[in-house]
Amino acid sequence: MLIRTFNDNQQNGNRMSQSKRPKGIDYWLPKLVLSPTVAVTIVFIYGFIIWTTILSFTKSRMLPSYDFAGFSQYVKLFQNERWMVALTNLALFGILFIAICMIVGLVFAILLDQNIRAEGALRTIYLYPMALSFIVTGTIWKWILNPSVGIEKFMRDAGWETFSFDWIVDSDMAIYTVVIAGVWQSSGFVMAIFLAGLRGIDTSIIKAAQLDGANLFSVYTRIIIPSMRPVFFSAFIMLSHIAIKSFDLVMALTGGGPGTATDVPAIFMYQISFQRSQLGVGAASAVIMLMGVAAILIPYLYSELRTKEQ
């Protein structure tokens, strides 16, 4: 007992002496290396978020002005018919984009989870579109869907002279071309998320269900897919974030047209701020977009932190 007490006192003394020693380069070097990145992040992300929020409450037009205007810019924003069209387009695009990406990604993940041949090659093919930027994706699909050089021309040259596929120039169908391009870009990424979730499930549960006579369809629908709720939630969060910030894809594919048929809040914010010199209204639209992203991310972060605590 005396020996143990002596050892404990000695260890406490060593810790106190170490805490009193001056901290060396091993302690300060990581902080010095990371400090420029932290400073840039604080200034150019959080600093500009605060500045944009301030501008949304001012009378700013072509140049920033700090004359307080209350919520007048937000009133103008929601009285703008084009903004309401952009919100409607975003809702339609977001619902279809997220739903189709989740379904296609899940089907591809289940297919690859069967340990089929050439799994690595198929996984690479599915993931390849995600390696491209949305600008490249929009440009590619703009060529494919162009009635003069794309699918319509190819089918007519092949002998089907009555074939028509002119969605990209049809104001009622143009938004669906954005959905097609977005799904092609992101479904492989969702597949990778779901595949990782499938590979993380305990196989003993599946084997036990199969011994009880459950077929493969029942195993997936009643056991595997319900146990992947956190994976579905993560995929939903990421796809929602992509949908809200869909600027480069729409600009490359349709430019927001024809007319305002594919206009989305990100394009509205850019054009109203820098082309129509209504900086206050543009800042208000940016704040609304930020609130949309925060409404998605905050519950996700809360659930993640709560899970870790539990």
C-alpha positions as CSV (number, residue, x, y, z in Angstrom):
1,M,0.0,0.0,0.0
2,L,2.8,2.4,0.9
3,I,4.6,1.5,-2.4
4,R,1.5,2.2,-4.4
5,T,1.0,5.6,-2.7
6,F,4.6,6.5,-3.3
7,N,4.3,5.6,-7.0
8,D,1.1,7.6,-7.4
9,N,2.7,10.7,-5.7
10,Q,5.8,10.3,-8.0
11,Q,3.6,10.1,-11.1
12,N,1.6,13.2,-10.0
13,G,4.9,15.0,-9.4
14,N,6.1,14.1,-12.9
15,R,2.9,15.4,-14.5
16,M,3.1,18.7,-12.6
17,S,6.7,19.1,-13.5
18,Q,5.9,18.4,-17.2
19,S,3.0,20.9,-17.1
20,K,5.4,23.6,-15.8
21,R,8.0,23.1,-18.5
22,P,8.0,25.6,-21.4
23,K,6.1,24.2,-24.4
24,G,8.5,23.4,-27.3
25,I,8.3,23.4,-31.0
26,D,6.3,20.1,-31.1
27,Y,3.5,22.0,-29.4
28,W,3.5,25.2,-31.4
29,L,4.4,23.9,-34.9
30,P,1.0,22.4,-35.7
31,K,-0.7,25.6,-34.5
32,L,1.6,27.8,-36.6
33,V,1.0,25.6,-39.7
34,L,-2.8,25.7,-39.3
35,S,-3.1,29.3,-38.3
36,P,-3.1,30.8,-41.9
37,T,-5.8,28.3,-43.0
38,V,-7.9,29.1,-39.9
39,A,-7.5,32.9,-40.5
40,V,-8.4,32.6,-44.2
41,T,-11.5,30.5,-43.3
42,I,-12.6,33.0,-40.6
43,V,-12.2,36.0,-42.9
44,F,-13.3,34.7,-46.3
45,I,-16.1,32.4,-45.2
46,Y,-17.6,33.5,-41.9
47,G,-16.5,37.1,-42.3
48,F,-18.3,37.4,-45.7
49,I,-21.3,35.6,-44.4
50,I,-21.7,38.3,-41.7
51,W,-21.0,41.0,-44.3
52,T,-23.6,39.6,-46.6
53,T,-26.1,39.4,-43.8
54,I,-25.5,43.1,-42.9
55,L,-25.9,44.2,-46.6
56,S,-29.3,42.4,-46.7
57,F,-30.6,45.0,-44.2
58,T,-29.2,48.0,-46.0
59,K,-30.2,50.0,-49.1
60,S,-27.2,48.8,-51.1
61,R,-27.6,48.8,-54.9
62,M,-24.6,48.9,-57.2
63,L,-22.1,49.5,-54.4
64,P,-22.4,48.6,-50.7
65,S,-24.3,51.1,-48.6
66,Y,-24.8,50.9,-44.9
67,D,-28.0,52.9,-44.6
68,F,-30.2,50.6,-42.5
69,A,-33.4,49.6,-44.3
70,G,-34.8,46.9,-42.0
71,F,-36.5,44.0,-43.8
72,S,-37.4,46.0,-46.9
73,Q,-35.0,44.0,-49.1
74,Y,-36.6,40.8,-48.0
75,V,-40.0,42.2,-48.8
76,K,-38.8,43.2,-52.3
77,L,-37.3,39.7,-52.7
78,F,-40.5,37.8,-52.0
79,Q,-42.5,40.3,-54.1
80,N,-40.3,39.5,-57.0
81,E,-42.1,37.1,-59.3
82,R,-38.8,35.7,-60.7
83,W,-37.7,34.7,-57.1
84,M,-40.8,32.8,-56.6
85,V,-40.3,31.0,-59.9
86,A,-36.7,30.2,-58.9
87,L,-38.0,28.7,-55.6
88,T,-40.5,26.6,-57.4
89,N,-37.9,25.4,-59.9
90,L,-35.6,24.5,-57.0
91,A,-38.3,22.6,-55.2
92,L,-39.1,20.6,-58.3
93,F,-35.5,20.0,-59.2
94,G,-34.6,19.1,-55.6
95,I,-37.4,16.6,-55.0
96,L,-36.8,14.7,-58.3
97,F,-33.0,15.0,-58.1
98,I,-32.8,13.6,-54.5
99,A,-35.4,10.9,-55.0
100,I,-34.0,9.5,-58.3
101,C,-30.4,9.7,-57.0
102,M,-31.4,7.8,-53.9
103,I,-33.2,5.1,-55.9
104,V,-30.6,4.7,-58.6
105,G,-27.7,4.7,-56.0
106,L,-29.5,2.1,-53.9
107,V,-30.1,-0.2,-56.8
108,F,-26.5,0.0,-58.0
109,A,-25.2,-0.6,-54.5
110,I,-27.4,-3.6,-54.0
111,L,-26.2,-4.9,-57.4
112,L,-22.5,-4.5,-56.5
113,D,-23.2,-6.0,-53.0
114,Q,-23.9,-9.4,-54.7
115,N,-20.1,-9.9,-55.2
116,I,-20.5,-9.9,-59.0
117,R,-17.7,-10.2,-61.4
118,A,-15.9,-7.0,-62.5
119,E,-17.2,-5.2,-59.4
120,G,-14.1,-2.9,-59.4
121,A,-14.6,-1.9,-63.0
122,L,-18.3,-1.3,-62.6
123,R,-17.7,0.7,-59.4
124,T,-15.2,2.9,-61.3
125,I,-17.7,3.4,-64.1
126,Y,-20.5,4.5,-61.8
127,L,-18.2,6.8,-59.8
128,Y,-16.5,8.4,-62.9
129,P,-19.1,11.2,-63.4
130,M,-18.5,12.5,-59.9
131,A,-14.9,13.2,-60.9
132,L,-16.1,15.7,-63.4
133,S,-17.1,19.2,-62.5
134,F,-20.7,20.4,-62.9
135,I,-19.5,22.8,-65.7
136,V,-18.2,19.8,-67.7
137,T,-21.4,17.8,-67.0
138,G,-23.6,20.7,-68.1
139,T,-21.6,21.2,-71.3
140,I,-21.7,17.5,-72.2
141,W,-25.4,17.2,-71.7
142,K,-26.0,20.4,-73.5
143,W,-24.5,18.8,-76.6
144,I,-26.4,15.5,-76.0
145,L,-29.8,17.2,-75.6
146,N,-29.3,19.8,-78.4
147,P,-31.9,18.9,-81.1
148,S,-29.4,20.0,-83.8
149,V,-26.4,17.8,-82.8
150,G,-27.6,15.4,-80.1
151,I,-30.0,12.5,-79.5
152,E,-32.7,13.9,-81.8
153,K,-30.4,14.3,-84.8
154,F,-28.8,10.9,-84.2
155,M,-32.1,9.1,-84.2
156,R,-33.3,11.0,-87.3
157,D,-30.1,10.2,-89.1
158,A,-30.6,6.5,-88.2
159,G,-34.0,6.5,-90.0
160,W,-36.5,7.6,-87.3
161,E,-37.5,10.9,-89.0
162,T,-40.4,11.6,-86.6
163,F,-38.3,11.3,-83.4
164,S,-38.4,14.4,-81.2
165,F,-36.5,15.1,-78.0
166,D,-36.3,18.9,-77.6
167,W,-36.8,19.2,-73.9
168,I,-33.8,21.5,-73.5
169,V,-35.6,24.2,-75.6
170,D,-39.1,23.5,-74.2
171,S,-39.9,25.8,-71.3
172,D,-42.2,23.2,-69.8
173,M,-39.6,20.3,-69.9
174,A,-36.3,22.1,-69.6
175,I,-36.1,21.7,-65.8
176,Y,-36.2,17.9,-66.3
177,T,-33.0,18.1,-68.4
178,V,-31.3,19.6,-65.4
179,V,-32.6,16.7,-63.3
180,I,-31.2,14.2,-65.9
181,A,-27.7,15.8,-65.8
182,G,-27.7,16.1,-62.1
183,V,-28.7,12.4,-61.5
184,W,-26.0,11.3,-64.0
185,Q,-23.4,13.3,-62.0
186,S,-24.3,12.3,-58.5
187,S,-26.0,8.9,-58.5
188,G,-22.6,7.1,-58.5
189,F,-21.5,9.0,-55.4
190,V,-24.7,8.0,-53.6
191,M,-24.1,4.4,-54.7
192,A,-20.7,4.5,-53.0
193,I,-22.3,5.8,-49.8
194,F,-24.9,3.0,-49.8
195,L,-22.4,0.4,-50.7
196,A,-20.2,1.3,-47.7
197,G,-23.3,1.1,-45.6
198,L,-24.2,-2.3,-46.9
199,R,-20.7,-3.6,-46.4
200,G,-20.9,-2.4,-42.8
201,I,-23.9,-4.5,-41.8
202,D,-23.3,-7.6,-39.7
203,T,-23.6,-10.7,-42.0
204,S,-24.6,-12.9,-39.1
205,I,-28.0,-11.2,-39.0
206,I,-28.5,-11.8,-42.8
207,K,-27.5,-15.5,-42.5
208,A,-29.9,-16.0,-39.6
209,A,-32.7,-14.5,-41.6
210,Q,-31.9,-16.8,-44.5
211,L,-31.8,-19.8,-42.2
212,D,-35.3,-18.9,-41.1
213,G,-36.5,-19.0,-44.8
214,A,-36.4,-15.3,-45.7
215,N,-35.7,-14.7,-49.4
216,L,-33.3,-12.1,-50.7
217,F,-36.0,-9.5,-51.3
218,S,-37.3,-9.8,-47.8
219,V,-33.8,-9.6,-46.3
220,Y,-33.2,-6.3,-48.0
221,T,-36.6,-4.7,-47.5
222,R,-37.1,-5.8,-43.9
223,I,-33.7,-6.0,-42.4
224,I,-30.9,-4.3,-44.4
225,I,-32.6,-1.2,-45.7
226,P,-34.3,-0.3,-42.4
227,S,-31.0,-0.6,-40.6
228,M,-29.4,1.9,-43.0
229,R,-31.4,4.9,-41.9
230,P,-28.3,6.9,-40.9
231,V,-26.8,6.3,-44.3
232,F,-30.0,7.4,-46.0
233,F,-30.0,10.6,-43.9
234,S,-26.4,11.4,-44.7
235,A,-27.0,10.9,-48.5
236,F,-30.1,13.1,-48.2
237,I,-28.1,15.9,-46.5
238,M,-25.4,15.8,-49.2
239,L,-27.8,15.8,-52.1
240,S,-29.9,18.6,-50.6
241,H,-26.7,20.7,-50.2
242,I,-25.8,20.0,-53.9
243,A,-29.4,20.9,-55.0
244,I,-29.5,24.2,-53.2
245,K,-26.1,25.4,-54.6
246,S,-26.9,24.2,-58.1
247,F,-25.4,27.2,-60.1
248,D,-22.7,25.9,-62.4
249,L,-24.7,22.9,-63.7
250,V,-27.7,25.1,-64.6
251,M,-25.6,27.9,-66.1
252,A,-23.6,25.4,-68.3
253,L,-26.7,23.5,-69.4
254,T,-29.5,26.0,-69.9
255,G,-28.3,29.3,-68.5
256,G,-31.5,29.5,-66.5
257,G,-33.6,29.4,-69.7
258,P,-35.5,29.2,-71.9
259,G,-36.8,32.4,-70.3
260,T,-36.9,31.6,-66.5
261,A,-37.9,27.9,-67.0
262,T,-34.8,26.6,-65.2
263,D,-34.0,29.7,-63.0
264,V,-32.9,28.7,-59.5
265,P,-32.0,30.9,-56.5
266,A,-28.3,30.7,-57.0
267,I,-28.6,32.1,-60.6
268,F,-31.1,34.7,-59.4
269,M,-28.7,35.9,-56.6
270,Y,-25.8,36.2,-59.0
271,Q,-27.7,38.1,-61.8
272,I,-29.7,40.4,-59.5
273,S,-26.6,41.4,-57.6
274,F,-24.0,41.8,-60.4
275,Q,-26.0,42.3,-63.6
276,R,-29.0,44.4,-62.3
277,S,-27.1,46.2,-59.5
278,Q,-29.5,45.3,-56.7
279,L,-26.9,44.2,-54.2
280,G,-29.3,44.4,-51.2
281,V,-31.9,42.1,-52.7
282,G,-29.1,39.8,-53.9
283,A,-27.7,39.7,-50.4
284,A,-31.2,38.9,-49.0
285,S,-31.5,36.0,-51.4
286,A,-28.1,34.7,-50.4
287,V,-29.2,34.8,-46.7
288,I,-32.3,32.8,-47.5
289,M,-30.2,30.2,-49.3
290,L,-27.9,30.1,-46.3
291,M,-30.9,29.5,-44.0
292,G,-32.0,26.7,-46.3
293,V,-28.6,25.0,-46.0
294,A,-28.5,25.6,-42.3
295,A,-31.9,24.1,-41.9
296,I,-30.6,20.9,-43.4
297,L,-27.1,20.8,-41.8
298,I,-28.0,21.7,-38.2
299,P,-30.3,18.7,-37.6
300,Y,-27.7,16.5,-39.2
301,L,-24.9,17.8,-37.0
302,Y,-27.1,17.5,-34.0
303,S,-28.0,13.9,-34.7
304,E,-24.3,13.1,-35.3
305,L,-23.2,14.7,-32.0
306,R,-26.0,13.0,-30.1
307,T,-25.1,9.6,-31.5
308,K,-21.5,10.1,-30.5
309,E,-22.5,11.1,-26.9
310,Q,-24.8,8.0,-26.6
